[in-house]
Amino acid sequence: MTTAAPRNLSIAIRASTPALKAPLASSSLFRRLHHSRASSTPATARPSIPRSPAAFIRPSFFHSTSANLSTTASKMAKPKALLLGDIDHAKATWEALSDIAELVRPTAKNRAEFIDECKAGKLDGVVAAYRTFGSVAITGLVDEELVQALPESLKFLAHNGAGYDQVDVHACKARGIQVSNVPSIPDDATADVNMFLILGALRGFNTSMLALRAGQWRGNPPPPLGHDPEGKVLGILGMGGIGRNLKKKAEVFGMSVIYHNRRKLSDEQSGGAEYVSFDDLLARSDVLSLNLPLNKNTRHIISGPQFAKMKKGVIIVNTARGAVMDEAALVAALESGQVASAGLDVYEEEPKVHPGLVANPHVMLVPHMGTWTVEVWFNLCFV
């Protein structure tokens, strides 16, 4: 299921087209977008988001400015907006962009064809592009090779996801391409899955659920008794939006929360959670939750040496990105009993899953569904 976030593209297109720029000059979102051009990190779009699906029936964003905007656009050559991937939930909103832009799609069926299409000049004139997660099947990652092949005219890339590990933002910055992502919308739903995995791993539910489906009730012999979350120490590695959301949910279940982040948060931001060093986080956590972005510094931040510093029988949960943890090292830690159980929503080489994880009944596996709700994907349409 894919969706779109064409409002960012509307603002970007108008910002790059003088005749369309003035009507949006007072927009706070426009000012943020314009101000962040020099940033090395993606622009963060945080508009007011409609929460009711009824609001989606009549998208009116593109008709909120003066009526002469479309007339102005029709009298001049329109910039091009490129769609990478398919849209299921915001087709009308995407098509409304035709008032101010020529909407185009690549004909390529794979990465090599797409790069050739770019180099042949077939996408010249594209000012803004929007990519869905599904587009990776055609273009692959937006890495330096792909960025260098993109049209010289491209100034804005809207990525429909909270993480931006699929996009080389440094290569984009060097090319003068601004990147946006949507970091806040998936927070609540992802933290829900996080809590589901924590509870399931603590209670050891996966073993008996497998036995039940095999007609063996709880299993023979039944599994060991599980553990309550009450009184357990939850260590959160990465106290961003998802980590902060998880902290609130975990405390409802009686867990105490400590965290490590690249910087200490204010008490207001952290909700009073205790900031600890990385090593202290590893040593003190009964449950360790990984909620940090994937980059060159965080790849395999959890591996063999880190597992050795943890409590015997620790529980590991990962809803961030698979490669922040060394899966082979996790399998070894599970087999040795250093890690009692794990709950995973993400994997190093999706959709492949390490066979040692698939074979271990003490591991709860979810196929990257942290944001897989109607509400999340609906709201992404309006960013």
Residue pairs with C-beta under 8 A, 6 or more apart in sequence:
1 88
1 89
1 372
1 377
2 85
2 86
2 87
2 88
2 89
2 132
2 133
2 134
2 160
3 87
3 88
3 89
3 90
3 132
3 160
3 377
3 378
3 380
3 381
4 83
4 87
4 89
4 90
4 93
4 94
4 130
4 132
4 160
4 380
4 381
5 45
5 90
5 130
5 158
5 160
5 180
5 182
5 380
5 381
5 382
5 383
6 81
6 90
6 93
6 94
6 96
6 97
6 130
6 158
7 29
7 45
7 47
7 61
7 93
7 382
7 383
8 33
8 45
8 130
8 156
8 158
8 180
8 383
9 81
9 97
9 101
9 128
9 129
9 130
9 156
9 158
10 61
10 62
10 97
10 100
11 24
11 27
11 29
11 30
11 33
12 33
12 127
12 128
12 155
12 156
12 158
12 178
13 20
13 79
13 81
13 97
13 100
13 101
13 127
13 128
13 156
14 20
14 21
14 23
14 24
14 30
14 100
15 21
15 24
15 30
15 33
15 34
16 79
16 127
16 128
16 155
16 156
17 73
17 76
17 79
17 100
17 127
19 72
19 73
19 76
20 69
20 72
20 73
20 100
23 65
23 66
23 69
24 30
24 65
29 45
29 46
29 47
32 43
32 44
32 45
33 43
33 45
33 178
33 180
36 43
36 44
36 178
37 178
39 173
40 169
40 170
40 173
41 169
42 159
42 164
42 167
42 169
42 179
42 180
42 181
43 178
43 179
43 180
43 181
44 180
44 181
44 183
44 184
45 180
45 181
45 182
45 383
46 184
47 382
47 383
49 185
49 379
49 382
49 383
50 56
50 379
50 382
51 375
51 379
53 374
53 378
56 89
56 378
56 381
56 382
59 90
59 92
59 93
59 96
59 382
61 93
61 96
61 382
62 93
62 96
62 97
62 99
62 100
63 96
69 99
69 100
70 99
70 100
73 99
73 100
73 101
78 100
78 101
78 102
79 100
79 101
79 102
79 125
79 126
79 127
79 128
79 153
80 101
80 102
80 103
80 104
80 123
80 125
80 126
80 127
80 153
81 97
81 101
81 102
81 103
81 104
81 126
81 127
81 128
81 129
81 130
82 104
82 105
82 106
82 123
82 126
82 128
82 129
82 130
82 154
83 94
83 103
83 104
83 105
83 129
83 130
84 106
84 129
84 130
84 131
84 132
84 135
84 138
84 139
85 131
85 132
85 133
85 134
85 135
85 138
86 132
86 134
87 94
87 132
89 377
89 378
89 380
89 381
90 381
90 382
93 381
93 382
94 103
94 130
95 103
97 103
101 127
101 128
102 125
104 123
104 126
106 114
106 117
106 122
106 123
106 138
107 113
107 117
107 122
108 114
108 116
108 117
108 138
108 139
109 138
110 138
111 138
111 139
111 140
111 146
114 138
114 139
114 146
114 149
115 145
115 146
115 149
117 123
118 149
118 150
118 151
119 149
121 151
123 150
123 151
124 151
124 152
124 153
125 151
125 153
126 151
126 153
126 154
127 153
127 154
127 155
127 156
128 154
128 155
128 156
128 157
128 158
129 150
129 154
129 156
129 157
129 158
130 157
130 158
130 160
131 139
131 142
131 157
131 158
131 159
131 160
132 160
133 160
133 161
133 166
136 166
139 146
140 146
141 166
141 167
141 168
142 157
142 159
142 166
142 167
142 168
142 172
143 168
143 171
144 168
144 171
147 168
147 171
147 172
147 174
147 175
147 177
148 171
148 175
150 175
150 177
154 175
154 177
155 176
155 177
155 178
156 177
156 178
156 179
156 180
157 167
157 172
157 177
157 178
157 179
157 180
158 179
158 180
159 166
159 167
159 179
159 180
159 181
159 182
160 182
160 380
160 383
161 181
161 182
162 181
162 182
162 183
162 184
162 185
162 186
162 187
162 190
162 241
162 242
162 371
163 181
163 293
163 294
163 320
163 321
164 179
164 181
164 293
165 293
165 294
165 295
165 321
167 179
167 181
169 179
172 178
172 179
182 380
182 383
183 240
183 241
184 241
185 376
185 379
185 380
185 383
186 242
186 370
186 371
186 376
187 241
187 242
187 244
187 245
188 245
189 370
189 371
189 372
189 373
189 375
189 376
190 242
190 245
190 319
190 370
190 371
191 242
191 245
191 246
191 249
192 249
193 319
193 345
193 366
193 369
193 370
194 242
194 246
194 249
194 289
194 291
194 317
194 319
194 345
194 370
195 246
195 249
195 250
195 253
196 343
197 317
197 319
197 343
197 344
197 345
197 364
197 366
198 229
198 234
198 250
198 287
198 289
198 315
198 317
198 343
199 205
199 229
199 253
200 206
200 343
200 364
201 287
201 315
201 317
201 340
201 341
201 342
201 343
201 362
201 364
202 226
202 227
202 228
202 229
202 232
202 287
202 315
202 341
203 226
203 227
204 223
204 224
204 225
204 226
204 341
204 362
205 226
205 364
206 341
206 361
206 362
206 363
206 364
207 219
207 223
207 361
207 362
208 218
208 219
208 222
208 223
210 219
210 361
211 217
211 218
211 219
211 220
211 223
212 218
228 254
229 250
229 253
229 254
229 255
230 253
230 254
230 255
231 254
231 255
231 256
232 254
232 255
232 256
232 286
232 287
233 255
233 256
233 257
233 258
233 284
233 285
233 286
233 287
234 246
234 247
234 250
234 255
234 256
234 257
234 258
234 285
234 286
234 287
234 289
235 257
235 258
235 259
235 260
235 276
235 281
235 282
235 284
235 285
235 287
235 288
235 289
236 243
236 246
236 247
236 257
236 258
236 259
236 260
236 273
236 289
236 291
237 243
237 259
237 260
237 278
237 281
237 288
237 289
237 290
237 291
237 292
237 301
237 302
238 261
238 290
238 291
238 292
238 293
238 320
239 247
239 259
239 260
239 261
239 265
239 269
239 270
239 273
239 291
240 261
240 291
240 292
240 293
242 291
242 319
242 320
243 259
243 261
243 289
243 291
244 269
244 270
244 271
246 289
246 291
247 257
247 259
247 270
247 271
247 273
248 271
250 257
251 257
255 287
257 273
257 274
258 273
258 274
258 275
258 276
258 280
258 281
258 284
258 285
259 270
259 273
259 274
259 275
259 276
259 281
260 275
260 276
260 277
260 278
260 280
260 281
261 275
264 270
264 275
265 275
276 284
279 309
281 288
282 288
282 306
282 309
282 310
283 309
283 310
283 311
284 311
285 310
285 311
285 314
286 311
286 314
286 315
287 314
287 315
287 316
287 317
288 302
288 310
288 314
288 315
288 316
288 317
289 317
289 318
289 319
290 302
290 316
290 317
290 318
290 319
290 320
290 324
290 325
291 319
291 320
292 298
292 301
292 320
292 324
293 320
293 321
294 320
294 321
294 323
294 324
298 324
299 323
299 324
300 323
300 324
300 325
300 326
300 329
301 324
301 325
302 316
302 324
302 325
302 326
302 329
302 330
303 325
303 326
303 329
304 326
304 329
304 332
304 333
307 329
307 330
307 332
307 333
307 338
307 339
308 338
310 338
310 339
312 337
312 338
313 337
313 338
313 339
313 340
314 338
314 339
314 340
315 339
315 340
315 341
315 342
315 343
316 325
316 330
316 339
316 341
316 342
316 343
317 342
317 343
317 344
318 324
318 325
318 342
318 343
318 344
318 345
318 346
319 345
319 346
319 370
320 346
321 346
322 344
322 346
322 347
322 348
322 349
322 350
323 348
325 348
327 347
327 348
327 354
327 356
327 357
328 354
328 356
330 339
330 342
330 354
330 357
331 354
331 356
331 357
331 360
333 339
334 341
334 342
334 356
334 360
334 362
334 363
335 356
335 360
340 362
341 362
341 363
341 364
342 357
342 362
342 363
342 364
343 363
343 364
343 366
344 357
344 363
344 364
344 365
344 366
345 366
345 367
345 368
345 369
345 370
346 368
346 370
347 353
347 354
347 357
347 368
348 354
350 368
351 367
353 365
357 363
357 365
358 365
371 377
